[in-house]
Amino acid sequence: MNAFVFPAGDPDVRQTVAIHRLTNAEAPRRWSVDVNRNEVHEGDLAFLWQTGDHSEMWRPGIWAAGFIYRFDRSDRPHWRDPGLTTQYVDLEMVWVPIIDREELRADAARGGPMKDSVLAARYQKIRSPLKLRDAERDWLLARLPQPTRRWIEREVRQPSLLPGRLSE
């Protein structure tokens, strides 16, 4: 199973994501796909990466996990610049306890699975979406709450990737 990280790099997007999480609003359901378009498929695992630093009102790290349930590969106006086009995926995601960037960096410093991960780098320039190596995917999956992992495992065995199908 492919896994991708969708970064919230724009300051306004980071703030919106933080407000949605704080108010328990729905996790993001649509994200732009600027790179790796040929490798992204419906049913792929998706993580939402909140960028920023600890001086802001949000903690950098993984904030949500789920699946890509639709990717029609149609060009649409870019969310930031309507004069440009991009493609979008539709996501089914849930908020998860934050997997803090410092935890990623500590694993990388110990030579663990995140040692070569861009997510652990001091200075990050991530285009959306970032394809994860299997070791990175497995490391992140191991840190998700059990109900979220069970949901992911069920979807891998028998996809029911339709909006609103999350049962836990």
CNS distance restraints for C-alpha pairs under 8 A (distance, minus, plus):
assign (resid   1 and name CA) (resid  44 and name CA) 6.22 0.50 0.50
assign (resid   1 and name CA) (resid  45 and name CA) 7.11 0.50 0.50
assign (resid   1 and name CA) (resid 156 and name CA) 7.82 0.50 0.50
assign (resid   2 and name CA) (resid  40 and name CA) 7.78 0.50 0.50
assign (resid   2 and name CA) (resid  44 and name CA) 5.27 0.50 0.50
assign (resid   2 and name CA) (resid  45 and name CA) 6.21 0.50 0.50
assign (resid   2 and name CA) (resid 131 and name CA) 7.49 0.50 0.50
assign (resid   2 and name CA) (resid 132 and name CA) 7.46 0.50 0.50
assign (resid   2 and name CA) (resid 134 and name CA) 7.87 0.50 0.50
assign (resid   3 and name CA) (resid  44 and name CA) 5.76 0.50 0.50
assign (resid   3 and name CA) (resid  45 and name CA) 4.48 0.50 0.50
assign (resid   3 and name CA) (resid  46 and name CA) 5.73 0.50 0.50
assign (resid   3 and name CA) (resid  47 and name CA) 7.71 0.50 0.50
assign (resid   3 and name CA) (resid 131 and name CA) 6.05 0.50 0.50
assign (resid   3 and name CA) (resid 132 and name CA) 5.54 0.50 0.50
assign (resid   3 and name CA) (resid 133 and name CA) 7.78 0.50 0.50
assign (resid   3 and name CA) (resid 134 and name CA) 7.89 0.50 0.50
assign (resid   3 and name CA) (resid 137 and name CA) 6.20 0.50 0.50
assign (resid   4 and name CA) (resid  44 and name CA) 7.51 0.50 0.50
assign (resid   4 and name CA) (resid  45 and name CA) 6.29 0.50 0.50
assign (resid   4 and name CA) (resid  46 and name CA) 5.02 0.50 0.50
assign (resid   4 and name CA) (resid  47 and name CA) 6.27 0.50 0.50
assign (resid   4 and name CA) (resid 129 and name CA) 5.79 0.50 0.50
assign (resid   4 and name CA) (resid 130 and name CA) 5.30 0.50 0.50
assign (resid   4 and name CA) (resid 131 and name CA) 4.48 0.50 0.50
assign (resid   4 and name CA) (resid 132 and name CA) 5.57 0.50 0.50
assign (resid   5 and name CA) (resid  46 and name CA) 5.84 0.50 0.50
assign (resid   5 and name CA) (resid  47 and name CA) 4.74 0.50 0.50
assign (resid   5 and name CA) (resid  48 and name CA) 5.81 0.50 0.50
assign (resid   5 and name CA) (resid  49 and name CA) 6.22 0.50 0.50
assign (resid   5 and name CA) (resid 128 and name CA) 7.26 0.50 0.50
assign (resid   5 and name CA) (resid 129 and name CA) 5.44 0.50 0.50
assign (resid   5 and name CA) (resid 130 and name CA) 5.01 0.50 0.50
assign (resid   5 and name CA) (resid 131 and name CA) 6.52 0.50 0.50
assign (resid   5 and name CA) (resid 132 and name CA) 7.13 0.50 0.50
assign (resid   6 and name CA) (resid  31 and name CA) 7.29 0.50 0.50
assign (resid   6 and name CA) (resid  46 and name CA) 7.06 0.50 0.50
assign (resid   6 and name CA) (resid  47 and name CA) 6.12 0.50 0.50
assign (resid   6 and name CA) (resid  48 and name CA) 5.00 0.50 0.50
assign (resid   6 and name CA) (resid  49 and name CA) 5.87 0.50 0.50
assign (resid   6 and name CA) (resid 128 and name CA) 5.35 0.50 0.50
assign (resid   6 and name CA) (resid 129 and name CA) 4.81 0.50 0.50
assign (resid   6 and name CA) (resid 130 and name CA) 6.58 0.50 0.50
assign (resid   7 and name CA) (resid  48 and name CA) 5.99 0.50 0.50
assign (resid   7 and name CA) (resid  49 and name CA) 4.54 0.50 0.50
assign (resid   7 and name CA) (resid  50 and name CA) 6.07 0.50 0.50
assign (resid   7 and name CA) (resid  51 and name CA) 6.67 0.50 0.50
assign (resid   7 and name CA) (resid 126 and name CA) 6.95 0.50 0.50
assign (resid   7 and name CA) (resid 127 and name CA) 7.44 0.50 0.50
assign (resid   7 and name CA) (resid 128 and name CA) 6.17 0.50 0.50
assign (resid   7 and name CA) (resid 129 and name CA) 7.08 0.50 0.50
assign (resid   8 and name CA) (resid  13 and name CA) 6.01 0.50 0.50
assign (resid   8 and name CA) (resid  14 and name CA) 5.39 0.50 0.50
assign (resid   8 and name CA) (resid  17 and name CA) 7.86 0.50 0.50
assign (resid   8 and name CA) (resid  48 and name CA) 7.24 0.50 0.50
assign (resid   8 and name CA) (resid  49 and name CA) 6.01 0.50 0.50
assign (resid   8 and name CA) (resid  50 and name CA) 5.11 0.50 0.50
assign (resid   8 and name CA) (resid  51 and name CA) 5.84 0.50 0.50
assign (resid   9 and name CA) (resid  13 and name CA) 7.06 0.50 0.50
assign (resid   9 and name CA) (resid  14 and name CA) 6.54 0.50 0.50
assign (resid   9 and name CA) (resid  50 and name CA) 7.19 0.50 0.50
assign (resid   9 and name CA) (resid  51 and name CA) 5.57 0.50 0.50
assign (resid   9 and name CA) (resid  52 and name CA) 7.37 0.50 0.50
assign (resid  10 and name CA) (resid  14 and name CA) 6.13 0.50 0.50
assign (resid  11 and name CA) (resid  15 and name CA) 6.21 0.50 0.50
assign (resid  11 and name CA) (resid  52 and name CA) 7.93 0.50 0.50
assign (resid  12 and name CA) (resid  16 and name CA) 6.19 0.50 0.50
assign (resid  13 and name CA) (resid  17 and name CA) 6.09 0.50 0.50
assign (resid  14 and name CA) (resid  18 and name CA) 6.14 0.50 0.50
assign (resid  14 and name CA) (resid  50 and name CA) 6.46 0.50 0.50
assign (resid  14 and name CA) (resid  51 and name CA) 7.14 0.50 0.50
assign (resid  14 and name CA) (resid  52 and name CA) 7.75 0.50 0.50
assign (resid  15 and name CA) (resid  19 and name CA) 6.15 0.50 0.50
assign (resid  15 and name CA) (resid  58 and name CA) 7.93 0.50 0.50
assign (resid  16 and name CA) (resid  20 and name CA) 6.14 0.50 0.50
assign (resid  17 and name CA) (resid  21 and name CA) 6.21 0.50 0.50
assign (resid  17 and name CA) (resid  27 and name CA) 7.70 0.50 0.50
assign (resid  17 and name CA) (resid  28 and name CA) 7.55 0.50 0.50
assign (resid  18 and name CA) (resid  22 and name CA) 6.09 0.50 0.50
assign (resid  18 and name CA) (resid  57 and name CA) 7.78 0.50 0.50
assign (resid  18 and name CA) (resid  58 and name CA) 6.24 0.50 0.50
assign (resid  19 and name CA) (resid  23 and name CA) 6.07 0.50 0.50
assign (resid  20 and name CA) (resid  24 and name CA) 5.87 0.50 0.50
assign (resid  20 and name CA) (resid  25 and name CA) 4.72 0.50 0.50
assign (resid  20 and name CA) (resid  26 and name CA) 6.70 0.50 0.50
assign (resid  20 and name CA) (resid  27 and name CA) 7.00 0.50 0.50
assign (resid  21 and name CA) (resid  25 and name CA) 6.07 0.50 0.50
assign (resid  21 and name CA) (resid  26 and name CA) 7.73 0.50 0.50
assign (resid  21 and name CA) (resid  27 and name CA) 7.20 0.50 0.50
assign (resid  21 and name CA) (resid  95 and name CA) 7.21 0.50 0.50
assign (resid  26 and name CA) (resid  94 and name CA) 7.70 0.50 0.50
assign (resid  27 and name CA) (resid  64 and name CA) 7.08 0.50 0.50
assign (resid  27 and name CA) (resid  93 and name CA) 5.84 0.50 0.50
assign (resid  27 and name CA) (resid  94 and name CA) 5.84 0.50 0.50
assign (resid  27 and name CA) (resid  95 and name CA) 6.29 0.50 0.50
assign (resid  28 and name CA) (resid  91 and name CA) 7.10 0.50 0.50
assign (resid  28 and name CA) (resid  93 and name CA) 6.91 0.50 0.50
assign (resid  29 and name CA) (resid  90 and name CA) 5.44 0.50 0.50
assign (resid  29 and name CA) (resid  91 and name CA) 4.58 0.50 0.50
assign (resid  29 and name CA) (resid  92 and name CA) 6.12 0.50 0.50
assign (resid  29 and name CA) (resid  93 and name CA) 7.02 0.50 0.50
assign (resid  30 and name CA) (resid  88 and name CA) 6.42 0.50 0.50
assign (resid  30 and name CA) (resid  89 and name CA) 5.61 0.50 0.50
assign (resid  30 and name CA) (resid  90 and name CA) 4.51 0.50 0.50
assign (resid  30 and name CA) (resid  91 and name CA) 5.77 0.50 0.50
assign (resid  31 and name CA) (resid  88 and name CA) 5.46 0.50 0.50
assign (resid  31 and name CA) (resid  89 and name CA) 5.54 0.50 0.50
assign (resid  31 and name CA) (resid  90 and name CA) 6.72 0.50 0.50
assign (resid  31 and name CA) (resid  91 and name CA) 7.60 0.50 0.50
assign (resid  32 and name CA) (resid  78 and name CA) 7.93 0.50 0.50
assign (resid  32 and name CA) (resid  86 and name CA) 6.58 0.50 0.50
assign (resid  32 and name CA) (resid  87 and name CA) 5.74 0.50 0.50
assign (resid  32 and name CA) (resid  88 and name CA) 4.35 0.50 0.50
assign (resid  32 and name CA) (resid  89 and name CA) 6.41 0.50 0.50
assign (resid  32 and name CA) (resid 128 and name CA) 6.81 0.50 0.50
assign (resid  32 and name CA) (resid 129 and name CA) 7.90 0.50 0.50
assign (resid  33 and name CA) (resid  37 and name CA) 6.44 0.50 0.50
assign (resid  33 and name CA) (resid  86 and name CA) 6.68 0.50 0.50
assign (resid  33 and name CA) (resid  87 and name CA) 5.33 0.50 0.50
assign (resid  33 and name CA) (resid  88 and name CA) 5.44 0.50 0.50
assign (resid  33 and name CA) (resid  89 and name CA) 6.81 0.50 0.50
assign (resid  33 and name CA) (resid 128 and name CA) 5.62 0.50 0.50
assign (resid  33 and name CA) (resid 129 and name CA) 5.96 0.50 0.50
assign (resid  34 and name CA) (resid  86 and name CA) 6.33 0.50 0.50
assign (resid  34 and name CA) (resid  87 and name CA) 6.95 0.50 0.50
assign (resid  34 and name CA) (resid 127 and name CA) 6.77 0.50 0.50
assign (resid  34 and name CA) (resid 128 and name CA) 5.56 0.50 0.50
assign (resid  34 and name CA) (resid 129 and name CA) 6.94 0.50 0.50
assign (resid  35 and name CA) (resid 127 and name CA) 6.60 0.50 0.50
assign (resid  35 and name CA) (resid 128 and name CA) 6.03 0.50 0.50
assign (resid  35 and name CA) (resid 129 and name CA) 6.20 0.50 0.50
assign (resid  35 and name CA) (resid 130 and name CA) 7.79 0.50 0.50
assign (resid  36 and name CA) (resid  40 and name CA) 6.41 0.50 0.50
assign (resid  36 and name CA) (resid 129 and name CA) 6.74 0.50 0.50
assign (resid  36 and name CA) (resid 130 and name CA) 7.51 0.50 0.50
assign (resid  36 and name CA) (resid 131 and name CA) 7.30 0.50 0.50
assign (resid  40 and name CA) (resid  44 and name CA) 6.95 0.50 0.50
assign (resid  40 and name CA) (resid  71 and name CA) 7.99 0.50 0.50
assign (resid  41 and name CA) (resid  68 and name CA) 7.22 0.50 0.50
assign (resid  41 and name CA) (resid  71 and name CA) 6.70 0.50 0.50
assign (resid  42 and name CA) (resid  67 and name CA) 7.74 0.50 0.50
assign (resid  42 and name CA) (resid  68 and name CA) 5.15 0.50 0.50
assign (resid  42 and name CA) (resid  69 and name CA) 5.05 0.50 0.50
assign (resid  42 and name CA) (resid  70 and name CA) 5.44 0.50 0.50
assign (resid  42 and name CA) (resid  71 and name CA) 6.03 0.50 0.50
assign (resid  43 and name CA) (resid  67 and name CA) 5.76 0.50 0.50
assign (resid  43 and name CA) (resid  68 and name CA) 5.27 0.50 0.50
assign (resid  43 and name CA) (resid  69 and name CA) 5.72 0.50 0.50
assign (resid  43 and name CA) (resid 155 and name CA) 7.88 0.50 0.50
assign (resid  43 and name CA) (resid 156 and name CA) 7.63 0.50 0.50
assign (resid  43 and name CA) (resid 159 and name CA) 7.16 0.50 0.50
assign (resid  43 and name CA) (resid 161 and name CA) 6.96 0.50 0.50
assign (resid  44 and name CA) (resid  67 and name CA) 5.66 0.50 0.50
assign (resid  44 and name CA) (resid  68 and name CA) 5.51 0.50 0.50
assign (resid  44 and name CA) (resid  69 and name CA) 7.99 0.50 0.50
assign (resid  45 and name CA) (resid  65 and name CA) 7.56 0.50 0.50
assign (resid  45 and name CA) (resid  66 and name CA) 5.90 0.50 0.50
assign (resid  45 and name CA) (resid  67 and name CA) 4.63 0.50 0.50
assign (resid  45 and name CA) (resid  68 and name CA) 6.50 0.50 0.50
assign (resid  46 and name CA) (resid  65 and name CA) 5.70 0.50 0.50
assign (resid  46 and name CA) (resid  66 and name CA) 5.22 0.50 0.50
assign (resid  46 and name CA) (resid  67 and name CA) 5.17 0.50 0.50
assign (resid  46 and name CA) (resid  68 and name CA) 6.48 0.50 0.50
assign (resid  46 and name CA) (resid  91 and name CA) 7.77 0.50 0.50
assign (resid  46 and name CA) (resid  93 and name CA) 7.83 0.50 0.50
assign (resid  47 and name CA) (resid  62 and name CA) 6.53 0.50 0.50
assign (resid  47 and name CA) (resid  63 and name CA) 7.49 0.50 0.50
assign (resid  47 and name CA) (resid  64 and name CA) 5.71 0.50 0.50
assign (resid  47 and name CA) (resid  65 and name CA) 4.45 0.50 0.50
assign (resid  47 and name CA) (resid  66 and name CA) 6.51 0.50 0.50
assign (resid  48 and name CA) (resid  62 and name CA) 5.62 0.50 0.50
assign (resid  48 and name CA) (resid  63 and name CA) 5.65 0.50 0.50
assign (resid  48 and name CA) (resid  64 and name CA) 5.06 0.50 0.50
assign (resid  48 and name CA) (resid  65 and name CA) 6.32 0.50 0.50
assign (resid  49 and name CA) (resid  60 and name CA) 7.33 0.50 0.50
assign (resid  49 and name CA) (resid  61 and name CA) 5.46 0.50 0.50
assign (resid  49 and name CA) (resid  62 and name CA) 4.56 0.50 0.50
assign (resid  49 and name CA) (resid  63 and name CA) 6.20 0.50 0.50
assign (resid  49 and name CA) (resid  64 and name CA) 7.68 0.50 0.50
assign (resid  50 and name CA) (resid  58 and name CA) 7.89 0.50 0.50
assign (resid  50 and name CA) (resid  59 and name CA) 7.29 0.50 0.50
assign (resid  50 and name CA) (resid  60 and name CA) 5.01 0.50 0.50
assign (resid  50 and name CA) (resid  61 and name CA) 5.25 0.50 0.50
assign (resid  50 and name CA) (resid  62 and name CA) 6.16 0.50 0.50
assign (resid  50 and name CA) (resid  63 and name CA) 6.49 0.50 0.50
assign (resid  51 and name CA) (resid  59 and name CA) 7.91 0.50 0.50
assign (resid  51 and name CA) (resid  60 and name CA) 4.91 0.50 0.50
assign (resid  51 and name CA) (resid  61 and name CA) 6.67 0.50 0.50
assign (resid  52 and name CA) (resid  56 and name CA) 6.93 0.50 0.50
assign (resid  52 and name CA) (resid  58 and name CA) 7.56 0.50 0.50
assign (resid  52 and name CA) (resid  59 and name CA) 7.39 0.50 0.50
assign (resid  52 and name CA) (resid  60 and name CA) 5.62 0.50 0.50
assign (resid  53 and name CA) (resid  58 and name CA) 7.68 0.50 0.50
assign (resid  53 and name CA) (resid  59 and name CA) 6.75 0.50 0.50
assign (resid  53 and name CA) (resid  60 and name CA) 6.04 0.50 0.50
assign (resid  54 and name CA) (resid  58 and name CA) 6.86 0.50 0.50
assign (resid  54 and name CA) (resid  59 and name CA) 5.68 0.50 0.50
assign (resid  54 and name CA) (resid  60 and name CA) 6.95 0.50 0.50
assign (resid  59 and name CA) (resid  98 and name CA) 7.82 0.50 0.50
assign (resid  59 and name CA) (resid 100 and name CA) 6.86 0.50 0.50
assign (resid  59 and name CA) (resid 101 and name CA) 7.98 0.50 0.50
assign (resid  60 and name CA) (resid 100 and name CA) 6.10 0.50 0.50
assign (resid  60 and name CA) (resid 101 and name CA) 5.58 0.50 0.50
assign (resid  61 and name CA) (resid  98 and name CA) 6.23 0.50 0.50
assign (resid  61 and name CA) (resid  99 and name CA) 5.37 0.50 0.50
assign (resid  61 and name CA) (resid 100 and name CA) 4.46 0.50 0.50
assign (resid  61 and name CA) (resid 101 and name CA) 4.56 0.50 0.50
assign (resid  62 and name CA) (resid  96 and name CA) 7.89 0.50 0.50
assign (resid  62 and name CA) (resid  98 and name CA) 5.53 0.50 0.50
assign (resid  62 and name CA) (resid  99 and name CA) 4.99 0.50 0.50
assign (resid  62 and name CA) (resid 100 and name CA) 6.65 0.50 0.50
assign (resid  62 and name CA) (resid 101 and name CA) 7.63 0.50 0.50
assign (resid  63 and name CA) (resid  95 and name CA) 5.87 0.50 0.50
assign (resid  63 and name CA) (resid  96 and name CA) 5.68 0.50 0.50
assign (resid  63 and name CA) (resid  97 and name CA) 6.73 0.50 0.50
assign (resid  63 and name CA) (resid  98 and name CA) 4.98 0.50 0.50
assign (resid  63 and name CA) (resid  99 and name CA) 6.88 0.50 0.50
assign (resid  64 and name CA) (resid  93 and name CA) 6.15 0.50 0.50
assign (resid  64 and name CA) (resid  94 and name CA) 5.34 0.50 0.50
assign (resid  64 and name CA) (resid  95 and name CA) 4.24 0.50 0.50
assign (resid  64 and name CA) (resid  96 and name CA) 5.11 0.50 0.50
assign (resid  64 and name CA) (resid  98 and name CA) 7.83 0.50 0.50
assign (resid  65 and name CA) (resid  93 and name CA) 5.24 0.50 0.50
assign (resid  65 and name CA) (resid  94 and name CA) 5.68 0.50 0.50
assign (resid  65 and name CA) (resid  95 and name CA) 6.67 0.50 0.50
assign (resid  65 and name CA) (resid  96 and name CA) 6.76 0.50 0.50
assign (resid  65 and name CA) (resid 148 and name CA) 7.95 0.50 0.50
assign (resid  66 and name CA) (resid  91 and name CA) 6.98 0.50 0.50
assign (resid  66 and name CA) (resid  92 and name CA) 5.48 0.50 0.50
assign (resid  66 and name CA) (resid  93 and name CA) 4.09 0.50 0.50
assign (resid  66 and name CA) (resid  94 and name CA) 6.28 0.50 0.50
assign (resid  66 and name CA) (resid 152 and name CA) 7.14 0.50 0.50
assign (resid  67 and name CA) (resid  91 and name CA) 5.63 0.50 0.50
assign (resid  67 and name CA) (resid  92 and name CA) 5.35 0.50 0.50
assign (resid  67 and name CA) (resid  93 and name CA) 6.41 0.50 0.50
assign (resid  67 and name CA) (resid 152 and name CA) 7.98 0.50 0.50
assign (resid  67 and name CA) (resid 161 and name CA) 7.61 0.50 0.50
assign (resid  68 and name CA) (resid  89 and name CA) 6.41 0.50 0.50
assign (resid  68 and name CA) (resid  90 and name CA) 5.84 0.50 0.50
assign (resid  68 and name CA) (resid  91 and name CA) 4.56 0.50 0.50
assign (resid  68 and name CA) (resid  92 and name CA) 6.45 0.50 0.50
assign (resid  68 and name CA) (resid 161 and name CA) 7.80 0.50 0.50
assign (resid  69 and name CA) (resid  89 and name CA) 7.62 0.50 0.50
assign (resid  69 and name CA) (resid  90 and name CA) 5.87 0.50 0.50
assign (resid  69 and name CA) (resid  91 and name CA) 5.66 0.50 0.50
assign (resid  69 and name CA) (resid  92 and name CA) 6.61 0.50 0.50
assign (resid  69 and name CA) (resid 161 and name CA) 5.02 0.50 0.50
assign (resid  69 and name CA) (resid 162 and name CA) 6.34 0.50 0.50
assign (resid  69 and name CA) (resid 163 and name CA) 7.51 0.50 0.50
assign (resid  70 and name CA) (resid  89 and name CA) 5.82 0.50 0.50
assign (resid  70 and name CA) (resid  90 and name CA) 5.07 0.50 0.50
assign (resid  70 and name CA) (resid  91 and name CA) 7.17 0.50 0.50
assign (resid  71 and name CA) (resid  88 and name CA) 6.66 0.50 0.50
assign (resid  71 and name CA) (resid  89 and name CA) 4.74 0.50 0.50
assign (resid  71 and name CA) (resid  90 and name CA) 6.50 0.50 0.50
assign (resid  72 and name CA) (resid  88 and name CA) 7.92 0.50 0.50
assign (resid  72 and name CA) (resid  89 and name CA) 7.61 0.50 0.50
assign (resid  73 and name CA) (resid  87 and name CA) 5.80 0.50 0.50
assign (resid  73 and name CA) (resid  88 and name CA) 7.22 0.50 0.50
assign (resid  74 and name CA) (resid  87 and name CA) 5.78 0.50 0.50
assign (resid  74 and name CA) (resid  88 and name CA) 7.70 0.50 0.50
assign (resid  75 and name CA) (resid  85 and name CA) 5.76 0.50 0.50
assign (resid  75 and name CA) (resid  86 and name CA) 5.29 0.50 0.50
assign (resid  75 and name CA) (resid  87 and name CA) 4.96 0.50 0.50
assign (resid  75 and name CA) (resid  88 and name CA) 7.98 0.50 0.50
assign (resid  76 and name CA) (resid  85 and name CA) 5.16 0.50 0.50
assign (resid  76 and name CA) (resid  86 and name CA) 5.54 0.50 0.50
assign (resid  76 and name CA) (resid  87 and name CA) 6.02 0.50 0.50
assign (resid  76 and name CA) (resid  88 and name CA) 7.79 0.50 0.50
assign (resid  77 and name CA) (resid  81 and name CA) 7.29 0.50 0.50
assign (resid  77 and name CA) (resid  82 and name CA) 4.79 0.50 0.50
assign (resid  77 and name CA) (resid  83 and name CA) 6.74 0.50 0.50
assign (resid  77 and name CA) (resid  84 and name CA) 5.84 0.50 0.50
assign (resid  77 and name CA) (resid  85 and name CA) 4.38 0.50 0.50
assign (resid  77 and name CA) (resid  86 and name CA) 6.26 0.50 0.50
assign (resid  78 and name CA) (resid  82 and name CA) 5.09 0.50 0.50
assign (resid  78 and name CA) (resid  83 and name CA) 7.25 0.50 0.50
assign (resid  78 and name CA) (resid  84 and name CA) 5.39 0.50 0.50
assign (resid  78 and name CA) (resid  85 and name CA) 4.71 0.50 0.50
assign (resid  78 and name CA) (resid  86 and name CA) 5.27 0.50 0.50
assign (resid  78 and name CA) (resid  87 and name CA) 7.98 0.50 0.50
assign (resid  92 and name CA) (resid 161 and name CA) 7.73 0.50 0.50
assign (resid  92 and name CA) (resid 163 and name CA) 6.50 0.50 0.50
assign (resid  92 and name CA) (resid 164 and name CA) 7.52 0.50 0.50
assign (resid  92 and name CA) (resid 166 and name CA) 7.63 0.50 0.50
assign (resid  94 and name CA) (resid 148 and name CA) 7.90 0.50 0.50
assign (resid  96 and name CA) (resid 144 and name CA) 6.68 0.50 0.50
assign (resid  96 and name CA) (resid 145 and name CA) 7.06 0.50 0.50
assign (resid  96 and name CA) (resid 148 and name CA) 7.95 0.50 0.50
assign (resid  97 and name CA) (resid 144 and name CA) 7.40 0.50 0.50
assign (resid  97 and name CA) (resid 145 and name CA) 7.57 0.50 0.50
assign (resid  99 and name CA) (resid 103 and name CA) 6.95 0.50 0.50
assign (resid  99 and name CA) (resid 104 and name CA) 7.80 0.50 0.50
assign (resid  99 and name CA) (resid 140 and name CA) 7.88 0.50 0.50
assign (resid  99 and name CA) (resid 143 and name CA) 7.22 0.50 0.50
assign (resid 100 and name CA) (resid 104 and name CA) 6.78 0.50 0.50
assign (resid 101 and name CA) (resid 105 and name CA) 6.24 0.50 0.50
assign (resid 101 and name CA) (resid 119 and name CA) 7.29 0.50 0.50
assign (resid 101 and name CA) (resid 120 and name CA) 6.68 0.50 0.50
assign (resid 102 and name CA) (resid 106 and name CA) 6.03 0.50 0.50
assign (resid 102 and name CA) (resid 120 and name CA) 7.80 0.50 0.50
assign (resid 103 and name CA) (resid 107 and name CA) 6.29 0.50 0.50
assign (resid 104 and name CA) (resid 108 and name CA) 6.25 0.50 0.50
assign (resid 104 and name CA) (resid 114 and name CA) 6.32 0.50 0.50
assign (resid 104 and name CA) (resid 119 and name CA) 7.19 0.50 0.50
assign (resid 104 and name CA) (resid 120 and name CA) 5.51 0.50 0.50
assign (resid 105 and name CA) (resid 109 and name CA) 6.09 0.50 0.50
assign (resid 105 and name CA) (resid 114 and name CA) 7.47 0.50 0.50
assign (resid 105 and name CA) (resid 115 and name CA) 7.81 0.50 0.50
assign (resid 105 and name CA) (resid 120 and name CA) 4.70 0.50 0.50
assign (resid 105 and name CA) (resid 121 and name CA) 7.42 0.50 0.50
assign (resid 106 and name CA) (resid 110 and name CA) 6.33 0.50 0.50
assign (resid 107 and name CA) (resid 111 and name CA) 6.46 0.50 0.50
assign (resid 107 and name CA) (resid 112 and name CA) 5.13 0.50 0.50
assign (resid 107 and name CA) (resid 113 and name CA) 7.09 0.50 0.50
assign (resid 107 and name CA) (resid 114 and name CA) 5.93 0.50 0.50
assign (resid 107 and name CA) (resid 115 and name CA) 6.74 0.50 0.50
assign (resid 108 and name CA) (resid 112 and name CA) 5.39 0.50 0.50
assign (resid 108 and name CA) (resid 113 and name CA) 6.87 0.50 0.50
assign (resid 108 and name CA) (resid 114 and name CA) 4.75 0.50 0.50
assign (resid 108 and name CA) (resid 115 and name CA) 3.59 0.50 0.50
assign (resid 108 and name CA) (resid 116 and name CA) 7.03 0.50 0.50
assign (resid 108 and name CA) (resid 117 and name CA) 7.65 0.50 0.50
assign (resid 108 and name CA) (resid 120 and name CA) 6.62 0.50 0.50
assign (resid 109 and name CA) (resid 115 and name CA) 6.55 0.50 0.50
assign (resid 110 and name CA) (resid 115 and name CA) 7.61 0.50 0.50
assign (resid 111 and name CA) (resid 115 and name CA) 5.21 0.50 0.50
assign (resid 113 and name CA) (resid 135 and name CA) 5.56 0.50 0.50
assign (resid 113 and name CA) (resid 136 and name CA) 6.00 0.50 0.50
assign (resid 113 and name CA) (resid 139 and name CA) 6.81 0.50 0.50
assign (resid 114 and name CA) (resid 119 and name CA) 7.91 0.50 0.50
assign (resid 114 and name CA) (resid 120 and name CA) 6.84 0.50 0.50
assign (resid 114 and name CA) (resid 135 and name CA) 7.58 0.50 0.50
assign (resid 114 and name CA) (resid 136 and name CA) 5.90 0.50 0.50
assign (resid 114 and name CA) (resid 139 and name CA) 7.69 0.50 0.50
assign (resid 115 and name CA) (resid 120 and name CA) 7.36 0.50 0.50
assign (resid 116 and name CA) (resid 120 and name CA) 7.69 0.50 0.50
assign (resid 117 and name CA) (resid 121 and name CA) 6.93 0.50 0.50
assign (resid 117 and name CA) (resid 136 and name CA) 7.28 0.50 0.50
assign (resid 118 and name CA) (resid 124 and name CA) 6.72 0.50 0.50
assign (resid 118 and name CA) (resid 126 and name CA) 7.79 0.50 0.50
assign (resid 119 and name CA) (resid 124 and name CA) 7.22 0.50 0.50
assign (resid 126 and name CA) (resid 130 and name CA) 6.77 0.50 0.50
assign (resid 132 and name CA) (resid 136 and name CA) 5.87 0.50 0.50
assign (resid 132 and name CA) (resid 137 and name CA) 5.98 0.50 0.50
assign (resid 133 and name CA) (resid 137 and name CA) 6.28 0.50 0.50
assign (resid 134 and name CA) (resid 138 and name CA) 6.08 0.50 0.50
assign (resid 135 and name CA) (resid 139 and name CA) 6.08 0.50 0.50
assign (resid 136 and name CA) (resid 140 and name CA) 6.26 0.50 0.50
assign (resid 137 and name CA) (resid 141 and name CA) 6.09 0.50 0.50
assign (resid 138 and name CA) (resid 142 and name CA) 6.09 0.50 0.50
assign (resid 139 and name CA) (resid 143 and name CA) 6.84 0.50 0.50
assign (resid 140 and name CA) (resid 144 and name CA) 6.82 0.50 0.50
assign (resid 141 and name CA) (resid 149 and name CA) 6.84 0.50 0.50
assign (resid 144 and name CA) (resid 148 and name CA) 6.39 0.50 0.50
assign (resid 144 and name CA) (resid 149 and name CA) 6.21 0.50 0.50
assign (resid 145 and name CA) (resid 149 and name CA) 6.35 0.50 0.50
assign (resid 146 and name CA) (resid 150 and name CA) 6.06 0.50 0.50
assign (resid 147 and name CA) (resid 151 and name CA) 6.19 0.50 0.50
assign (resid 147 and name CA) (resid 168 and name CA) 6.57 0.50 0.50
assign (resid 148 and name CA) (resid 152 and name CA) 6.23 0.50 0.50
assign (resid 148 and name CA) (resid 168 and name CA) 7.45 0.50 0.50
assign (resid 149 and name CA) (resid 153 and name CA) 6.09 0.50 0.50
assign (resid 150 and name CA) (resid 154 and name CA) 6.13 0.50 0.50
assign (resid 151 and name CA) (resid 155 and name CA) 6.26 0.50 0.50
assign (resid 151 and name CA) (resid 166 and name CA) 7.69 0.50 0.50
assign (resid 151 and name CA) (resid 167 and name CA) 7.95 0.50 0.50
assign (resid 151 and name CA) (resid 168 and name CA) 7.36 0.50 0.50
assign (resid 152 and name CA) (resid 156 and name CA) 6.20 0.50 0.50
assign (resid 153 and name CA) (resid 157 and name CA) 6.33 0.50 0.50
assign (resid 154 and name CA) (resid 158 and name CA) 6.02 0.50 0.50
assign (resid 154 and name CA) (resid 159 and name CA) 7.23 0.50 0.50
assign (resid 155 and name CA) (resid 159 and name CA) 4.30 0.50 0.50
assign (resid 155 and name CA) (resid 160 and name CA) 6.33 0.50 0.50
assign (resid 155 and name CA) (resid 161 and name CA) 7.33 0.50 0.50
assign (resid 160 and name CA) (resid 165 and name CA) 7.02 0.50 0.50
assign (resid 161 and name CA) (resid 165 and name CA) 6.95 0.50 0.50
